[in-house]
């Protein structure tokens, strides 16, 4: 007991009836019944209903007190009558009759109600985030986040991992997103970078002889915000293991994810053994390497159909001849859907910046025909061929996208999600995990047309080194993998390249000289030269995990103090200007705009 409370606001039950108690908290709600004033007192743990009658000398004071003021009350616990029990509260069987009270913290007029789940403008919510966090839903999300992180730590230790902390001030990396740079006062003209991830350090930990490492690591990337990504900073479960193959990493992560998601959610997990899907198959079947496997719709390649002479759909035929591809989605038993269903999807595609989605419905049993705007351009034989490729049946419908590969895949992947939602095919009470594997080691940069690393440059290429064909880099695959849940990428990972000479060869393909590699990755390449074990790891995003568990669509809802879309902290007024004296100390000056 202390001077502020004998119990918290979720603790009292009818067993405490008749007890003198002290409670402290925020005034969540007030209900004035004339002779009686009811106050809902709230703290971190819950709510307790308090009441005071008009004969009490403090009655009029409490009538006037502002909501969200912090008060201490002294009173007696009273059991509620059966018809007044609130089953939604832990304390719903009792109430506290107030004898006296004390104001601990006054509250100004609120810019937003705390007791409401009503949506408010982002600017208001983030400027007054300390108030936003008092709201029940947001508050519970942050509590969930804390519990999830604690549980992850416990399970990782049980799995034989050791927790280490890696440096925050490090060197700039040429790969990945933009770095946040920090000027060095003691080394004028030079800069630290905040880590995009502890990638090199965790590999160095393995080289140092530690076998299993993890960290709830802060990461910093100067990139744009989106629903599943915070601008500026985020946290990930960073882990690395020595003397492992790809499947060893999968085994650890699957064990953790299954236990974690079963503990903190009642949703069904669709696959206890997470499916392994090659990058090639993912792009072919789903149009993305982040497929939502709750969605049963799959994509088909129908490019060859538009090379047939008995197909007269000239718009697509000309595009295909010029190098475009055609991807299609079959929807089962949609022949009875109204025209508006099809037109809405077509209009949606136009809103995405595409020319639309061509579509028709298969009809007939023996004599197959196509009903729809473009159906007349297809012969019966071509329709049968389409049905053979797609496993479509009479009564099914088909949607086509035709464009350059990247644009076509982007559209058809989004269309797959859109159509599934419109047809109510997504089971929202399900988690569907999968692994995307066999990523290409290299790819062509669309802007520069140069060969670049597809993912992590430190990944190990697949196959024995002596059998690798360095003359065909685009055919190389890497031991690179992503874990995906419900269409959200939780993390990328890889078995690392621990061989310096092999690393030099691979970097040379991407245009780096040995000197470049030595300069950019001095610590890493040097360490690997002194006996490095085979190792690999992954780093699932903590924010994204909690977002899924909390059933939220935006990562802001599970982040304590998020920035806005422009990477600004409206509450702390960050980023902010600094004084000339501070800049001078760092040997910096600002270039004035003309």
BELWO-V164027 format. One line per field, one symbol per residue. ss: DSSP state (H for helix, E for strand, - for the rest). psi: psi as a letter, one per 30 degrees, with the letter a starting at -180 (. if undefined). burial: # if it has 24 or more other ideal C-beta (glycine too) atoms within 12 Angstrom, else .. A space follows every 50 residues. Layout:
ss=???
psi=???
burial=???
This chain:
ss=-------------HHH---EEEEEEEEEEEEE---EEEEEEE----EEEE EEE-----HHHHHH-----EEEEEEEEEE--HHH---------EEEEEEE EEEEE----------------HHHHHH-HHHH---HHHHHHHHHHHHHHH HHHHHHHH---EE-----EE-------E--EEE-------EEEE----HH HHHHHHH----EEEEEEEEEEE---E--E--EEEEEEEEEEE---HHHHH HHHHHHHHHHHHHH---EE-----EEEEHHHHHHHH------------EE E-HHHHH---E--HHHHHHHH---EEEEEEE-------HHHHHHHHHHHH H------EEEEEE-----EEE---HHHE-HHHHHHHHHHH------EEEE EEE-HHHHHHHHHHHHHHHHHH-------EE-EEEEE--E-EEE------ EEE-----E-E---HHH-----HHH-EE-EEEEEE--EEEEEEEEE---H HHHHHHHHH----HHHHHHH-HHHHHHH------EEEEEEEHHHHHHHH- ----HHHH----------E----E-----HHHHHH---------
psi=kaffkfllggekaffgkfkklkkkakjelkjjgdfkkkkjkkaffakkkl lklffkffeeefefkkkglklkkkakkkkllefgkjffkegfflljjkel lkkfjlklkkfkkfgkgkklkeeeeeehefeeffkeeeeeeeeeeeeeee eeeeeeefggkkklklkejalkkflbaklkkjkkefikflklkkkflhee efeeeefffkejklkjkkkkkillllegkkkdllkljklkklhllefeee eeeeeeeeeefeegkglkjejejkkkkleeeeeeffglghkjffjfklkk jgefegfkfgkgieeeeeeeeggllkklkkkkhgfgkleeeeeeeeeeee ffglfakkllkklldejklkklegefgkleeeeeeeeeefhllkfllkkk kkaleeeeeeeeeeeeeeeeeeghfkjfgkkjllkklhkkellkkeefgl klkebkfgkklklkefgkjffieffklliklkkkkhgkjfllllkljgje eeeeeeeeeggkleeeeeeeheeeeeeffhiklkllalikkeeeeeeeef hlfkfefgkeillafghkjfeghkllllleeeeeeghllkjkk.
burial=....#####.##...#....########.#.....########..##### ###..#.##..#..#.############.#........#.#.######## ##.........#.##.........#####################..##. ###.##..#.####.#...####.###.##............######## ########.############...#..###############.#.#.### .#######.##..##...###..##.###..################### ###.##.#..#.#..##.##...#########.##.#...##.###.##. ...#.########....#####.##.##...###.##..#.##..##### ###.#.##############.##.##...##############....... ############.....#.#..#..######################### .######.##.#....#..##.###.##...################### .#.###########..#..#...............#........
